[in-house]
Amino acid sequence: MFIQFRVKTSKTLGQQFLQSVWQCCAMLLLAVFLGFSINQFRDSRLPLFDDWSMEARLITPSGVQLDISLIEAKNLFFQQAAIIIDARPNDDYEKGHIKSAKSLPWHDVEQKFMEVTKDISVDTPIITYCDGETCELSHHLANFLLDIGFTNVRILVNGWTKWQHADLPIDKEVSD
């Protein structure tokens, strides 16, 4: 007769910790591998390396650069050759805006764009602006205008601040 004894071995706490860390790393690597693999088979694959700068984000799919320099915007303003549209909320517009700029707050664009754009032909140069280097309201508004058929839309990045610092004409609310 042969008797078999089973000896139970218990893992130490350190061994259990190392096994948990190893399993977590293995699952993370598997998830990354699966993510990259799935991305390669998507129709609209996300680029692994790309230029994510502000300038790169202001290029249309057809390659048109949407941003405009302050000098170009100033020249168009003084030649009265462009319509300037403020994408900031109405409260900000009322406190101060580029002289003769129209107000079309991005958050109200669905309700107000017909009223604001009714007298503007589709090929008229339009400059949108908001305030701050990272402000996206003017970008959203410019893309919206392009999507509905306007063909000459540009963005003055950080427009309100740049315009004021350059001492260009503004309309500002007067405090009592």
Phi, psi and omega per residue, in radians:
M1 nan 2.429 -3.126
F2 -1.997 2.133 -3.138
I3 -1.838 2.288 -3.120
Q4 -1.919 2.252 3.106
F5 -1.881 2.371 3.055
R6 -1.776 2.202 3.088
V7 -1.850 2.095 3.128
K8 -1.428 2.177 3.063
T9 -1.876 2.335 3.098
S10 -1.876 2.446 -3.140
K11 -1.384 2.560 3.096
T12 -1.322 2.883 3.140
L13 -1.060 -0.668 3.120
G14 -1.122 -0.711 3.128
Q15 -1.173 -0.672 3.105
Q16 -1.127 -0.706 3.130
F17 -1.112 -0.820 3.131
L18 -1.078 -0.686 3.107
Q19 -1.134 -0.701 3.120
S20 -1.125 -0.760 3.127
V21 -1.100 -0.798 3.132
W22 -1.039 -0.763 3.141
Q23 -1.137 -0.700 3.108
C24 -1.111 -0.769 3.115
C25 -1.093 -0.732 3.131
A26 -1.099 -0.728 3.128
M27 -1.173 -0.680 3.113
L28 -1.103 -0.816 3.113
L29 -1.077 -0.706 3.102
L30 -1.104 -0.742 3.129
A31 -1.121 -0.746 3.113
V32 -1.113 -0.792 3.119
F33 -1.033 -0.819 3.132
L34 -1.110 -0.711 3.127
G35 -1.063 -0.856 3.108
F36 -1.099 -0.706 -3.133
S37 -1.118 -0.818 3.138
I38 -1.105 -0.701 3.130
N39 -1.038 -0.631 -3.116
Q40 -1.172 -0.414 -3.102
F41 -1.741 -0.022 3.111
R42 -1.305 2.608 3.061
D43 -1.170 -0.754 3.134
S44 -1.865 1.194 -3.072
R45 -1.080 2.407 3.080
L46 -1.404 2.297 -3.137
P47 -1.227 2.439 3.126
L48 -1.324 -0.653 3.129
F49 -2.220 2.200 -3.112
D50 -2.711 2.939 3.087
D51 -1.590 1.942 -3.113
W52 -1.781 0.309 -3.122
S53 -1.200 2.891 3.127
M54 -1.054 -0.737 -3.124
E55 -1.096 -0.712 -3.130
A56 -1.174 -0.557 3.132
R57 -1.315 -0.209 -3.122
L58 -1.752 0.519 3.076
I59 -1.998 2.281 3.121
T60 -1.252 2.849 3.092
P61 -0.993 -0.459 3.120
S62 -1.481 -0.006 3.052
G63 1.677 0.139 -3.134
V64 -1.446 2.248 3.110
Q65 -1.369 2.164 -3.066
L66 -1.557 -0.444 -3.080
D67 -1.289 2.669 -3.138
I68 -2.249 2.504 3.134
S69 -1.336 2.792 3.100
L70 -1.072 -0.659 -3.131
I71 -1.113 -0.798 3.109
E72 -1.091 -0.769 -3.132
A73 -1.105 -0.734 3.133
K74 -1.086 -0.771 3.133
N75 -1.087 -0.786 3.108
L76 -1.108 -0.644 3.120
F77 -1.089 -0.893 -3.091
F78 -1.228 -0.445 3.051
Q79 -1.461 -0.083 -3.049
Q80 0.903 0.758 -3.073
A81 -1.823 0.072 -3.127
A82 -2.524 2.690 3.003
I83 -1.680 2.263 3.125
I84 -1.845 2.281 -3.094
I85 -2.162 2.196 3.124
D86 -1.545 2.122 -3.094
A87 -1.638 -0.010 -3.094
R88 -1.309 2.876 3.082
P89 -1.029 2.698 -3.106
N90 -0.948 -0.681 3.135
D91 -1.034 -0.756 3.123
D92 -1.166 -0.727 3.117
Y93 -1.047 -0.769 -3.110
E94 -1.183 -0.502 3.095
K95 -1.264 -0.456 3.119
G96 2.941 2.496 -3.138
H97 -2.750 2.909 3.067
I98 -1.062 2.346 -3.091
K99 -0.933 2.307 3.126
S100 1.192 0.169 3.101
A101 -1.233 2.519 3.039
K102 -1.542 2.592 3.104
S103 -1.729 2.140 3.032
L104 -2.449 1.395 -3.101
P105 -1.035 2.318 -3.118
W106 -0.962 -0.678 -3.079
H107 -1.239 -0.259 3.115
D108 -2.015 0.272 -2.994
V109 -1.048 -0.675 -3.119
E110 -1.061 -0.669 -3.095
Q111 -1.452 -0.518 -2.948
K112 -1.948 -0.150 -3.003
F113 -1.151 -0.589 3.131
M114 -1.119 -0.763 -3.141
E115 -1.120 -0.748 -3.074
V116 -1.317 -0.616 -3.025
T117 -1.762 0.056 -3.029
K118 -1.049 -0.545 -3.105
D119 -1.748 0.193 -3.081
I120 -1.837 2.180 3.105
S121 -1.324 2.712 -3.014
V122 -1.143 -0.357 -3.138
D123 -1.772 0.069 3.084
T124 -1.166 2.342 3.053
P125 -1.093 2.260 3.122
I126 -2.157 2.332 3.081
I127 -2.057 2.113 3.072
T128 -1.771 2.624 3.089
Y129 -2.633 2.803 2.954
C130 -2.516 -2.622 -3.079
D131 -2.353 2.271 3.107
G132 1.913 2.492 -3.139
E133 -1.029 -0.581 -3.077
T134 -1.789 0.125 3.132
C135 -1.173 2.201 -3.091
E136 -1.832 -0.031 -3.083
L137 -1.033 -0.769 -3.135
S138 -1.184 -0.536 3.099
H139 -1.186 -0.812 3.127
H140 -1.066 -0.769 -3.133
L141 -1.120 -0.761 3.134
A142 -1.068 -0.790 3.122
N143 -1.113 -0.666 3.092
F144 -1.076 -0.824 -3.130
L145 -1.094 -0.695 3.077
L146 -1.109 -0.731 -3.128
D147 -1.118 -0.560 -3.130
I148 -1.556 0.016 2.985
G149 2.133 -0.124 3.080
F150 -1.243 2.451 -2.982
T151 -1.907 -0.180 -3.039
N152 -2.289 1.178 -3.072
V153 -1.927 2.324 3.123
R154 -2.270 2.850 -3.101
I155 -2.146 2.207 3.009
L156 -1.666 1.704 -3.086
V157 -1.123 2.322 -3.105
N158 0.986 0.650 -2.974
G159 -0.996 -0.819 -3.072
W160 -1.107 -0.798 -3.139
T161 -1.149 -0.812 3.140
K162 -1.046 -0.766 -3.092
W163 -1.091 -0.767 3.131
Q164 -1.152 -0.772 -3.118
H165 -1.121 -0.469 3.113
A166 -1.498 0.030 3.139
D167 1.007 0.717 3.110
L168 -1.577 2.832 -3.036
P169 -1.052 2.304 3.098
I170 -2.351 2.816 2.939
D171 -1.940 2.159 -3.068
K172 -2.236 2.458 3.097
E173 -1.122 2.344 3.133
V174 -1.641 2.194 3.126
S175 -1.489 2.494 3.117
D176 -1.385 nan nan
